[in-house]
Amino acid sequence: MSDLSRFAINQITTRDWTLRQAVDGYARRGVAGIGVWTQYVDDAGLAPAARLIRDAGLFVPCLCTSAWVNMTDPALLAAAIDENRRRIDMAAAIGARCLVVVPGSLAPGERDLSAARARVEDAIAAILPHADAAGVVIGLEPLHPMFAGDRSCLNTFAQCLALSDRLGPGTGLVADVYHCWWDPDFADGLRQAGPDRILTFHLSDWLVPTRDLYQDRGMVGDGVIDIAFHRGVLDEIGYDGPFEIELFSRLDWWLRDGDETVQVCAERCAPYVGSRRSGGVMAAVP
Ligand code: ZN
């Protein structure tokens, strides 16, 4: 029997399922957690969503995502920061450990990436007291540089680690192997972060060729990422947190039946998500 007690599925993986379908579908397969997206909570209603997740006994490694702060207009920026406070409250209500920051990047017409990054830092600093009061950690997730023009100007693990250092307690790292596997400094970044600052570890695989810039993440095992190596690094530093598969897959997994996707996720991830004692792949090797 696989040990799935640290394993969560990020619900974008079963994009067409409602929150209720995802909660039921994951719990049915013995998956212990669900990574939640805000739009599904808004659809279900906050209180019913929180009750649904709690009653199923699922843990929530993260709420995805923060609202973009890619605007220079002060009134629009203030509204975006307020929206982020609302999402922090949502994270607290559903028991999510962290709110994943995906902050956008350049404002329309802007070409100054440094300015965008400074704006993001200021915006996070502005919401941090609210997050602290709510007991929600701000999760800094570096996104692959191919997203630097629009989705996020946070692009390397080292950059996010330095940002976390500057912002201080109440911030941590969301490590996603899809975004960081290519980075020669990723493993050292994980070691430098240490086990407690890594809030959740996102799994998927890099397909060659990648057919869609945004939505062609591969099932674990179908691509070129050495997942076992990364699990080994996490064991080495004593990481005890969640593993969470997250698939954006317009051409494959989103077209399949959700039950099939969940089953294959559990099967493919099982070798990499066990507890350190009872044998993830690396722990089983002397
Ligand atoms: Zn991710």
Residues whose N, C-alpha, C, O or C-beta is under 5 A from the ligand:
A	BS01	ZN	D176 H202 E246
